[in-house]
Protein backbone atom coordinates (compact mmCIF):
# COMPACT_ATOMS: atom_id res chain seq x y z
CA UNK A 1 0.00 0.00 0.00
CA UNK A 2 2.72 2.46 0.99
CA UNK A 3 4.80 1.33 -1.97
CA UNK A 4 1.93 2.12 -4.35
CA UNK A 5 1.56 5.61 -2.85
CA UNK A 6 5.30 6.21 -3.09
CA UNK A 7 5.31 5.04 -6.71
CA UNK A 8 2.38 7.35 -7.48
CA UNK A 9 4.22 10.35 -5.99
CA UNK A 10 7.38 9.36 -7.85
CA UNK A 11 5.49 9.17 -11.15
CA UNK A 12 3.92 12.56 -10.52
CA UNK A 13 7.30 14.06 -9.64
CA UNK A 14 8.86 12.66 -12.82
CA UNK A 15 5.98 14.03 -14.91
CA UNK A 16 6.31 17.42 -13.24
CA UNK A 17 10.07 17.43 -13.83
CA UNK A 18 9.57 16.61 -17.51
CA UNK A 19 6.98 19.37 -17.85
CA UNK A 20 9.30 21.84 -16.09
CA UNK A 21 12.19 20.88 -18.38
CA UNK A 22 9.99 21.36 -21.46
CA UNK A 23 8.90 24.78 -20.21
CA UNK A 24 12.48 25.77 -19.38
CA UNK A 25 13.64 24.67 -22.82
CA UNK A 26 10.83 26.66 -24.43
CA UNK A 27 11.70 29.75 -22.34
CA UNK A 28 15.37 29.43 -23.25
CA UNK A 29 14.53 29.08 -26.93
CA UNK A 30 12.30 32.16 -26.71
CA UNK A 31 15.02 34.20 -24.99
CA UNK A 32 17.59 33.13 -27.57
CA UNK A 33 15.22 34.03 -30.40
CA UNK A 34 14.46 37.43 -28.84
CA UNK A 35 18.17 38.20 -28.45
CA UNK A 36 18.92 37.05 -31.96
CA UNK A 37 16.05 39.08 -33.39
CA UNK A 38 17.18 42.19 -31.52
CA UNK A 39 20.74 41.71 -32.78
CA UNK A 40 19.53 41.03 -36.30
CA UNK A 41 17.29 44.11 -36.18
CA UNK A 42 20.21 46.30 -35.13
CA UNK A 43 22.35 44.66 -37.81
CA UNK A 44 19.71 45.31 -40.46
CA UNK A 45 18.83 48.84 -39.28
CA UNK A 46 22.47 49.90 -39.41
CA UNK A 47 22.95 48.48 -42.87
CA UNK A 48 25.14 45.68 -41.58
CA UNK A 49 27.52 47.97 -39.70
CA UNK A 50 26.71 46.52 -36.25
CA UNK A 51 27.50 42.90 -35.57
CA UNK A 52 24.71 41.21 -33.54
CA UNK A 53 27.26 40.09 -30.92
CA UNK A 54 28.39 43.68 -30.39
CA UNK A 55 24.77 44.76 -29.95
CA UNK A 56 24.08 42.02 -27.38
CA UNK A 57 27.34 42.80 -25.55
CA UNK A 58 26.39 46.50 -25.44
CA UNK A 59 23.05 45.52 -23.86
CA UNK A 60 24.92 43.48 -21.24
CA UNK A 61 27.26 46.38 -20.43
CA UNK A 62 24.31 48.77 -20.08
CA UNK A 63 22.56 46.30 -17.77
CA UNK A 64 25.69 46.17 -15.58
CA UNK A 65 25.76 49.97 -15.29
CA UNK A 66 22.04 50.22 -14.57
CA UNK A 67 22.32 47.51 -11.91
CA UNK A 68 25.29 49.27 -10.32
CA UNK A 69 23.53 52.61 -10.08
CA UNK A 70 20.28 51.07 -8.87
CA UNK A 71 22.01 49.21 -6.05
CA UNK A 72 24.15 52.17 -4.96
CA UNK A 73 21.18 54.56 -4.92
CA UNK A 74 19.31 52.49 -2.33
CA UNK A 75 18.91 54.35 0.97
CA UNK A 76 20.60 52.76 4.01
CA UNK A 77 17.21 52.02 5.60
CA UNK A 78 16.44 49.62 2.77
CA UNK A 79 19.73 47.70 2.79
CA UNK A 80 18.48 44.93 5.09
CA UNK A 81 15.36 44.15 2.98
CA UNK A 82 17.49 44.37 -0.14
CA UNK A 83 19.92 41.82 1.31
CA UNK A 84 17.02 39.51 2.11
CA UNK A 85 15.80 39.69 -1.49
CA UNK A 86 19.35 39.12 -2.74
CA UNK A 87 19.62 36.02 -0.55
CA UNK A 88 16.32 34.74 -1.94
CA UNK A 89 17.52 35.26 -5.51
CA UNK A 90 20.81 33.54 -4.71
CA UNK A 91 18.94 30.57 -3.28
CA UNK A 92 17.15 30.19 -6.62
CA UNK A 93 20.56 30.34 -8.31
CA UNK A 94 21.77 27.57 -5.99
CA UNK A 95 18.87 25.37 -7.09
CA UNK A 96 19.69 26.00 -10.75
CA UNK A 97 23.38 25.38 -10.13
CA UNK A 98 22.61 22.08 -8.42
CA UNK A 99 20.57 21.07 -11.46
CA UNK A 100 23.48 22.03 -13.74
CA UNK A 101 26.00 20.13 -11.61
CA UNK A 102 23.78 17.05 -11.72
CA UNK A 103 23.49 16.98 -15.52
CA UNK A 104 23.69 13.39 -16.68
CA UNK A 105 26.28 12.99 -19.44
CA UNK A 106 24.00 10.56 -21.25
CA UNK A 107 21.30 13.22 -21.27
CA UNK A 108 23.51 15.84 -22.89
CA UNK A 109 25.02 13.41 -25.36
CA UNK A 110 28.20 15.45 -25.95
CA UNK A 111 31.04 17.22 -24.21
CA UNK A 112 28.71 20.06 -23.26
CA UNK A 113 27.82 18.29 -20.05
CA UNK A 114 31.29 18.82 -18.58
CA UNK A 115 31.00 22.54 -19.25
CA UNK A 116 27.54 22.57 -17.70
CA UNK A 117 28.92 20.86 -14.61
CA UNK A 118 31.87 23.25 -14.32
CA UNK A 119 29.74 26.37 -14.76
CA UNK A 120 27.17 24.92 -12.38
CA UNK A 121 29.88 24.29 -9.78
CA UNK A 122 31.15 27.84 -10.20
CA UNK A 123 27.64 29.25 -9.85
CA UNK A 124 27.05 27.07 -6.80
CA UNK A 125 30.21 28.32 -5.08
CA UNK A 126 29.61 31.99 -5.90
CA UNK A 127 25.94 31.91 -4.90
CA UNK A 128 26.78 30.12 -1.65
CA UNK A 129 29.39 32.75 -0.80
CA UNK A 130 26.85 35.45 -1.66
CA UNK A 131 24.21 33.92 0.62
CA UNK A 132 26.64 33.45 3.50
CA UNK A 133 27.98 37.00 3.15
CA UNK A 134 24.45 38.37 2.87
CA UNK A 135 23.43 36.75 6.12
CA UNK A 136 26.55 38.10 7.84
CA UNK A 137 25.88 41.63 6.61
CA UNK A 138 22.22 41.39 7.59
CA UNK A 139 23.12 40.21 11.09
CA UNK A 140 25.59 43.06 11.54
CA UNK A 141 23.05 45.62 10.33
CA UNK A 142 20.35 44.28 12.62
CA UNK A 143 22.81 44.31 15.52
CA UNK A 144 23.21 48.06 15.02
CA UNK A 145 19.54 48.57 15.91
CA UNK A 146 19.66 46.55 19.14
CA UNK A 147 19.83 48.47 22.37
CA UNK A 148 23.14 48.19 24.13
CA UNK A 149 23.32 47.43 27.79
C-alpha positions as CSV (number, residue, x, y, z in Angstrom):
1,X,0.0,0.0,0.0
2,X,2.7,2.5,1.0
3,X,4.8,1.3,-2.0
4,X,1.9,2.1,-4.3
5,X,1.6,5.6,-2.9
6,X,5.3,6.2,-3.1
7,X,5.3,5.0,-6.7
8,X,2.4,7.3,-7.5
9,X,4.2,10.3,-6.0
10,X,7.4,9.4,-7.8
11,X,5.5,9.2,-11.2
12,X,3.9,12.6,-10.5
13,X,7.3,14.1,-9.6
14,X,8.9,12.7,-12.8
15,X,6.0,14.0,-14.9
16,X,6.3,17.4,-13.2
17,X,10.1,17.4,-13.8
18,X,9.6,16.6,-17.5
19,X,7.0,19.4,-17.8
20,X,9.3,21.8,-16.1
21,X,12.2,20.9,-18.4
22,X,10.0,21.4,-21.5
23,X,8.9,24.8,-20.2
24,X,12.5,25.8,-19.4
25,X,13.6,24.7,-22.8
26,X,10.8,26.7,-24.4
27,X,11.7,29.7,-22.3
28,X,15.4,29.4,-23.2
29,X,14.5,29.1,-26.9
30,X,12.3,32.2,-26.7
31,X,15.0,34.2,-25.0
32,X,17.6,33.1,-27.6
33,X,15.2,34.0,-30.4
34,X,14.5,37.4,-28.8
35,X,18.2,38.2,-28.4
36,X,18.9,37.0,-32.0
37,X,16.0,39.1,-33.4
38,X,17.2,42.2,-31.5
39,X,20.7,41.7,-32.8
40,X,19.5,41.0,-36.3
41,X,17.3,44.1,-36.2
42,X,20.2,46.3,-35.1
43,X,22.4,44.7,-37.8
44,X,19.7,45.3,-40.5
45,X,18.8,48.8,-39.3
46,X,22.5,49.9,-39.4
47,X,23.0,48.5,-42.9
48,X,25.1,45.7,-41.6
49,X,27.5,48.0,-39.7
50,X,26.7,46.5,-36.3
51,X,27.5,42.9,-35.6
52,X,24.7,41.2,-33.5
53,X,27.3,40.1,-30.9
54,X,28.4,43.7,-30.4
55,X,24.8,44.8,-29.9
56,X,24.1,42.0,-27.4
57,X,27.3,42.8,-25.6
58,X,26.4,46.5,-25.4
59,X,23.1,45.5,-23.9
60,X,24.9,43.5,-21.2
61,X,27.3,46.4,-20.4
62,X,24.3,48.8,-20.1
63,X,22.6,46.3,-17.8
64,X,25.7,46.2,-15.6
65,X,25.8,50.0,-15.3
66,X,22.0,50.2,-14.6
67,X,22.3,47.5,-11.9
68,X,25.3,49.3,-10.3
69,X,23.5,52.6,-10.1
70,X,20.3,51.1,-8.9
71,X,22.0,49.2,-6.0
72,X,24.1,52.2,-5.0
73,X,21.2,54.6,-4.9
74,X,19.3,52.5,-2.3
75,X,18.9,54.3,1.0
76,X,20.6,52.8,4.0
77,X,17.2,52.0,5.6
78,X,16.4,49.6,2.8
79,X,19.7,47.7,2.8
80,X,18.5,44.9,5.1
81,X,15.4,44.1,3.0
82,X,17.5,44.4,-0.1
83,X,19.9,41.8,1.3
84,X,17.0,39.5,2.1
85,X,15.8,39.7,-1.5
86,X,19.3,39.1,-2.7
87,X,19.6,36.0,-0.5
88,X,16.3,34.7,-1.9
89,X,17.5,35.3,-5.5
90,X,20.8,33.5,-4.7
91,X,18.9,30.6,-3.3
92,X,17.2,30.2,-6.6
93,X,20.6,30.3,-8.3
94,X,21.8,27.6,-6.0
95,X,18.9,25.4,-7.1
96,X,19.7,26.0,-10.8
97,X,23.4,25.4,-10.1
98,X,22.6,22.1,-8.4
99,X,20.6,21.1,-11.5
100,X,23.5,22.0,-13.7
101,X,26.0,20.1,-11.6
102,X,23.8,17.0,-11.7
103,X,23.5,17.0,-15.5
104,X,23.7,13.4,-16.7
105,X,26.3,13.0,-19.4
106,X,24.0,10.6,-21.3
107,X,21.3,13.2,-21.3
108,X,23.5,15.8,-22.9
109,X,25.0,13.4,-25.4
110,X,28.2,15.4,-25.9
111,X,31.0,17.2,-24.2
112,X,28.7,20.1,-23.3
113,X,27.8,18.3,-20.1
114,X,31.3,18.8,-18.6
115,X,31.0,22.5,-19.3
116,X,27.5,22.6,-17.7
117,X,28.9,20.9,-14.6
118,X,31.9,23.2,-14.3
119,X,29.7,26.4,-14.8
120,X,27.2,24.9,-12.4
121,X,29.9,24.3,-9.8
122,X,31.2,27.8,-10.2
123,X,27.6,29.3,-9.8
124,X,27.1,27.1,-6.8
125,X,30.2,28.3,-5.1
126,X,29.6,32.0,-5.9
127,X,25.9,31.9,-4.9
128,X,26.8,30.1,-1.6
129,X,29.4,32.8,-0.8
130,X,26.9,35.5,-1.7
131,X,24.2,33.9,0.6
132,X,26.6,33.5,3.5
133,X,28.0,37.0,3.1
134,X,24.5,38.4,2.9
135,X,23.4,36.8,6.1
136,X,26.6,38.1,7.8
137,X,25.9,41.6,6.6
138,X,22.2,41.4,7.6
139,X,23.1,40.2,11.1
140,X,25.6,43.1,11.5
141,X,23.1,45.6,10.3
142,X,20.3,44.3,12.6
143,X,22.8,44.3,15.5
144,X,23.2,48.1,15.0
145,X,19.5,48.6,15.9
146,X,19.7,46.6,19.1
147,X,19.8,48.5,22.4
148,X,23.1,48.2,24.1
149,X,23.3,47.4,27.8
